[in-house]
């Protein structure tokens, strides 16, 4: 099964500066014994203290621990950390100038153009939407299938397609579907490529009701993360988009696959972990996986991203993006910025942070975690700038909904009210 990882870094051009390269293996101790004879060297324990609240570096840190034997300690705040990740570019008051640190490779691309201070390294963006396997879709809809028709499909077409596909999974039979105005036919029999297909979608429980899925909803009113964080829209202006979010979640949650079979609402099933959702997709249990493109290792041309589909109309727009932009663009999730806090300067913490950065950007193994190519494009991840409490409320409300087989109008009103309180708080 294709290994999943949760990191997508921008490719960076590196050039040497200052002293020689940092040692990447554990430091050795050679203290003499009582007779003055040097004792055999032995590795001293090494610890890298990290603040990474969203787990942007989790895969890289795990690989680093295995490769270098360095223990990683995750902290609850940036205070005391030797390495930290922030959603915005750090400044000189809070971060060390990496370009001025002896022994660390200077970053020439992306931030300073090779001159001036460098207070942080950018974690690259990855498109977020429904990941889809090209071979499976062509097995379903024919060799003439064009992914652009699915990516540009209107919400009504998408909803009808999902419902037809759900019925086809239960009992395969020829059925016509329309995508972007073009007609396709579901086959009379299940192709071998779809032998394990159990449901239309899969998604991790922690992502199902919050995170980037909220970004298109906010995009009806705001164009930047700063605007979304500042708020200013009334309940009336936000309610229409929240109703579309409700329709999106209801359609998706009724058609979910897990690694052990379909996930049925109201039957007490535990939310899937990211690993379980990824496994379900890779095993062919689901046709679409709502996640970031960055979770796939070397996806090549096999995997596509389909934008999230919402039933927005003109009455939902209040200063944000157009209906066309909302309909055809995936969300672009930014990984944030990695930096060395200023308080870590001068000690072992700084040394360990620099060793990790050098390994990540200069070692053969570390560079494999950095995808090559141009930056992705899409709607900004507006939800990333909102308070964590919004995501917590969205998840708790969603988990309560999953305990019900059917969702009522009263449930929708309560869900929208809970999110509005956070958005306007």
C-alpha atoms as one frame of an Amber mdcrd trajectory, in Angstrom:
protein
   0.000   0.000   0.000   1.290   3.437  -0.867   2.786   4.990   2.258   1.035
   8.119   3.445   2.695  11.095   5.019   1.365  14.400   6.293   4.038  16.822
   5.076   4.303  18.930   1.930   7.402  21.218   1.852   8.293  23.764  -0.827
  11.430  22.809  -2.756  14.259  25.124  -1.697  17.609  26.020  -3.322  20.401
  25.621  -0.761  23.990  26.920  -0.737  26.745  26.598   1.906  27.935  29.371
   4.212  30.046  29.859   7.302  31.726  26.865   8.923  31.651  23.244   7.749
  28.496  21.109   7.832  26.907  20.120  11.107  27.400  16.574  12.350  24.264
  14.539  11.835  25.201  11.596  14.086  24.950  11.715  17.900  27.811  13.499
  19.598  30.422  11.307  21.284  31.928  11.438  24.771  35.629  10.669  25.294
  36.307  11.654  28.919  39.554  10.096  30.327  39.435   7.498  33.122  41.358
   7.796  36.446  44.610   6.743  34.776  44.259   9.395  32.118  43.366   6.947
  29.349  40.526   8.146  27.134  37.408   6.053  27.670  35.676   4.433  24.682
  33.327   6.846  23.010  29.599   6.423  23.531  26.643   8.339  22.206  25.086
  10.936  24.463  21.287  11.154  24.442  19.973  13.923  22.207  16.587  15.613
  22.394  14.931  18.070  20.031  12.129  20.068  21.664   9.484  21.043  19.114
   6.312  23.113  19.035   4.239  21.897  16.078   0.534  22.139  17.032  -0.832
  20.988  13.657   1.684  18.176  13.137   3.084  19.697   9.937   6.494  18.137
  10.618   5.302  14.863  12.139   6.443  12.642   9.261   9.799  14.394   8.895
  10.469  14.262  12.632   9.632  10.567  12.759  12.043   9.873   9.907  14.695
  12.014  11.597  14.354  10.099  14.863  14.797   6.813  13.032  17.736   8.045
  10.966  19.641  10.004  13.622  18.510   8.549  16.939  17.364  11.930  18.241
  14.397  11.909  20.607  11.694  14.433  19.722   9.754  16.077  22.559   6.553
  17.866  21.553   5.806  20.948  23.670   2.461  22.618  24.318   3.776  26.076
  23.401   6.677  27.726  21.603   8.163  28.709  24.960  11.168  26.492  25.591
  11.097  24.972  22.098  14.220  24.735  19.949  12.167  24.402  16.774   8.684
  25.788  16.139   6.040  26.000  13.419   3.848  29.094  13.034   1.035  29.909
  10.563   2.634  33.264   9.641   6.199  34.310   8.872   8.103  34.984  12.130
   9.943  38.228  12.750  13.365  39.072  14.079  12.105  39.553  17.608  10.873
  35.984  17.935  13.194  34.004  15.664  16.902  33.583  14.994  18.337  34.760
  11.691  19.100  31.388  10.089  21.327  32.999   7.466  23.688  34.188  10.207
  24.134  30.846  12.005  27.570  29.266  11.569  27.405  25.765  10.127  23.846
  26.059   8.783  23.147  26.118   5.083  21.871  29.455   3.843  18.487  29.476
   2.172  18.717  31.438  -1.075  15.283  30.914  -2.614  11.751  31.708  -1.551
  12.288  34.302   1.182  15.189  36.713   0.706  16.502  35.957  -2.773  19.788
  34.918  -1.191  20.491  38.187   0.632  19.509  39.619   3.968  18.164  37.903
   7.108  16.129  34.700   7.004  13.970  34.164  10.080  12.016  31.137   8.895
  11.608  28.551   6.145   8.265  28.203   4.340   6.356  24.950   4.442   4.815
  24.607   1.008   1.175  24.543   0.026  -0.843  21.536  -1.095  -4.266  21.422
  -2.694  -7.088  20.142  -0.518 -10.230  18.554  -1.902 -11.351  15.091  -2.964
  -8.414  12.948  -4.064  -9.375  10.574  -6.874  -7.526   7.733  -8.599  -7.470
   8.191 -12.377  -7.542   4.464 -13.147 -10.595   3.876 -10.969 -12.552   6.771
 -12.480 -11.750   5.622 -16.009 -12.792   2.081 -15.109 -16.067   3.529 -13.829
 -16.834   6.064 -16.553 -14.861   4.839 -19.562 -11.534   5.618 -21.198 -12.993
   8.803 -22.702 -13.653  10.218 -19.238 -12.183  13.709 -18.766 -11.292  14.706
 -15.197 -12.077  18.326 -16.072 -15.758  17.374 -16.358 -15.762  16.200 -12.754
 -13.718  19.141 -11.520 -16.040  21.646 -13.246 -19.307  19.848 -12.501 -22.072
  21.966 -10.961 -23.340  21.050  -7.526 -26.596  19.590  -8.872 -24.635  17.327
 -11.222 -22.280  16.328  -8.435 -25.096  15.508  -6.007 -26.904  13.386  -8.627
 -23.630  11.629  -9.494 -22.913  10.771  -5.844 -26.426   9.424  -5.312 -26.300
   7.388  -8.520 -22.883   6.040  -7.584 -24.069   5.061  -4.098 -26.906   3.053
  -5.672 -24.534   1.519  -8.218 -22.188   0.350  -5.456 -25.106  -1.477  -3.823
 -26.314  -3.012  -7.106 -24.334  -2.325 -10.301 -26.507  -1.489 -13.307 -26.197
   0.857 -16.247 -27.091   4.416 -15.261 -26.585   7.736 -17.016 -24.873  10.588
 -15.182 -24.059  14.118 -16.330 -20.871  15.966 -15.410 -20.136  19.468 -16.724
 -22.936  18.997 -19.242 -21.420  15.805 -20.669 -23.178  12.450 -20.304 -21.431
   9.344 -19.017 -22.741   5.866 -18.213 -22.058   3.787 -15.127 -21.292   0.222
 -16.259 -23.664  -2.722 -15.996 -21.094  -4.748 -14.069 -18.440  -3.878 -11.517
 -14.966  -3.598 -13.139 -12.080  -5.410 -11.500 -10.435  -2.096 -10.555 -13.477
  -1.364  -8.365 -13.855  -4.798  -6.772 -13.177  -3.408  -3.276 -15.346  -0.279
  -3.571 -17.615   0.042  -0.515 -18.741   3.670  -0.526 -18.233   6.958  -2.336
 -16.095   8.855   0.203 -13.679   8.477   3.044 -12.435  11.193   5.417 -10.648
  11.289   8.760 -12.886  12.069  11.734 -10.705  14.979  12.861 -11.093  16.587
   9.416 -14.722  15.782   8.697 -16.407  18.829  10.230 -13.651  21.437  10.490
 -10.399  22.618   8.953 -10.117  23.377   5.216 -13.681  22.185   4.556 -14.820
  25.461   6.135 -12.756  27.592   3.755 -15.171  27.705   0.781 -17.979  28.581
   3.202 -15.987  31.522   4.548 -14.975  32.350   0.980 -18.491  33.548   0.223
 -17.775  36.542   2.490 -13.987  36.930   2.723 -11.000  36.785   0.375  -8.111
  36.602   2.824  -7.404  34.832   6.083  -6.993  38.210   7.760 -10.500  39.254
   6.676 -11.950  35.982   7.923 -10.203  36.366  11.281 -11.503  39.940  11.621
 -15.063  38.799  10.869 -17.711  41.464  10.447 -20.441  39.548   8.615 -23.919
  39.193  10.078 -25.705  35.954  10.834 -27.948  36.560   7.833 -24.950  36.907
   5.547 -23.339  33.695   6.803 -26.385  31.459   7.214 -26.875  30.659   3.531
 -23.321  29.392   3.165 -23.628  27.390   6.388 -26.746  25.728   5.002 -24.689
  24.681   1.984 -22.057  23.293   4.334 -24.801  21.277   6.016 -25.898  19.808
   2.652 -22.271  18.971   1.842 -21.734  17.158   5.156 -25.053  15.320   4.985
 -24.336  13.961   1.502 -20.804  12.928   2.417 -21.584  11.350   5.797 -24.266
   9.116   4.270 -21.727   7.585   1.872 -18.556   6.887   3.880 -16.176   3.930
   3.730 -13.767   2.726   6.386 -11.042   0.067   6.397 -13.490  -2.511   7.773
 -16.531  -1.644   5.662 -19.089   1.145   5.151 -19.421   3.625   8.026 -23.123
   3.891   8.872 -24.523   6.961  10.641 -26.305   6.314  13.911 -24.564   2.992
  14.582 -21.963   4.260  17.028 -18.992   3.900  14.699 -15.821   5.587  15.920
 -14.452   8.383  13.680 -11.670   7.223  11.398  -8.101   8.224  12.073  -6.135
   9.761   9.215  -4.303   6.466   8.833  -7.546   4.510   8.593  -9.075   6.911
   6.083  -5.930   6.820   3.977  -5.860   3.041   4.098  -9.491   2.849   2.965
  -8.680   5.027  -0.059  -5.482   3.223  -0.994  -7.229  -0.147  -0.699  -9.963
   1.007  -3.080 -12.762   1.035  -0.487 -13.656   4.640  -1.386 -13.610   6.454
  -4.709 -12.880   9.874  -3.161 -10.686  10.766  -0.182 -11.142  14.226   1.318
  -7.605  15.240   2.216  -4.605  17.270   1.155  -2.702  16.233  -1.972   0.374
  16.407   0.251  -0.535  13.179   2.065   0.369  11.164  -1.022   3.947  10.121
  -1.651   4.962  10.609  -5.292   1.356  10.788  -6.589   2.417  11.490 -10.177
  -0.382  11.653 -12.750  -2.422   8.887 -11.155  -4.198  11.011  -8.546  -6.317
  14.080  -9.187  -7.866  16.689  -6.912 -11.584  17.405  -7.304 -12.731  20.701
  -5.716 -15.210  20.458  -2.851 -18.762  20.975  -4.111 -21.268  23.274  -2.357
 -24.796  24.372  -3.281 -23.978  28.094  -3.154 -26.047  30.604  -5.136 -25.719
  34.345  -5.756 -27.600  35.177  -2.546 -24.769  33.551  -0.537 -22.100  35.939
  -1.849 -21.168  38.939   0.308 -17.793  40.267  -0.810 -15.913  37.005  -1.164
 -15.187  34.863  -4.214 -17.404  34.366  -7.247 -19.528  31.260  -7.722 -17.184
  30.151 -10.507 -14.108  30.472  -8.289 -15.779  28.621  -5.433 -16.967  25.856
  -7.746 -13.751  24.963  -9.570 -10.863  25.745  -7.212  -9.595  23.397  -4.500
  -8.467  24.861  -1.190  -4.757  25.637  -0.920  -3.521  24.593   2.513  -0.400
  26.410   3.618   2.008  24.492   5.789   3.135  27.572   7.701   6.675  28.535
   8.657   9.375  26.623  10.509  11.797  28.651  12.650  14.203  28.574  15.593
  12.841  30.694  18.477  15.161  33.471  19.568  15.184  32.111  23.111  16.838
  28.906  21.842  19.947  30.786  20.671  23.372  29.802  21.906  22.704  26.401
  23.470  22.207  22.741  22.661  18.623  23.511  21.610  19.801  25.712  18.771
  22.378  23.128  17.740  19.751  20.379  17.586  17.357  22.585  15.615  20.054
  23.448  13.081  21.029  19.782  12.762  17.421  18.890  11.952  17.092  21.682
   9.372  20.318  20.641   7.697  19.180  17.015   7.600  15.766  17.983   6.219
  16.983  20.257   3.432  20.437  18.830   2.623  20.456  15.087   3.329  19.333
  12.603   0.689  16.636  11.180   2.944  15.349  14.575   4.060  15.134  15.919
   0.528  12.848  13.036  -0.441  10.188  14.650   1.747  10.253  17.834  -0.324
   8.170  17.505  -3.507   9.559  19.150  -6.612   7.657  21.423  -8.952   5.694
  24.641  -8.796   3.481  25.832  -6.002  -0.120  24.686  -6.098  -2.965  27.100
  -6.739  -6.390  27.375  -5.167  -8.571  29.162  -2.635  -6.664  30.230   0.489
  -7.245  28.176   3.607  -9.312  30.848   5.354 -10.136  28.532   8.258  -6.456
  28.390   9.262  -6.668  31.921  10.688  -9.710  31.235  12.876  -9.544  30.397
  16.584  -9.038  26.747  17.455 -12.314  26.892  19.370 -14.230  27.007  16.082
 -12.775  23.696  14.981 -13.440  22.159  18.369 -17.078  23.248  18.277 -17.512
  22.029  14.701 -16.068  18.624  15.573 -18.127  18.186  18.740 -21.327  19.171
  16.930 -20.475  16.816  14.092 -19.725  13.873  16.351 -23.146  14.317  17.925
 -24.762  14.308  14.472 -23.042  11.053  13.525 -24.939   9.317  16.310 -28.184
   9.993  14.393 -29.319   8.035  11.361 -31.259  11.006   9.964 -30.521  14.700
  10.313 -33.414  17.071  10.982 -33.943  20.790  10.361 -33.601  21.371  14.095
 -30.178  19.709  13.984 -29.155  21.989  11.112 -30.292  25.073  13.021 -28.343
  24.029  16.123 -25.236  23.254  14.080 -25.359  26.604  12.257 -26.011  28.504
  15.503 -23.003  26.891  17.202 -20.691  27.856  14.330 -22.144  31.356  14.061
 -21.453  31.970  17.725 -17.787  31.190  17.150 -17.556  33.111  13.878 -19.037
  36.232  15.438 -17.426  35.889  18.854
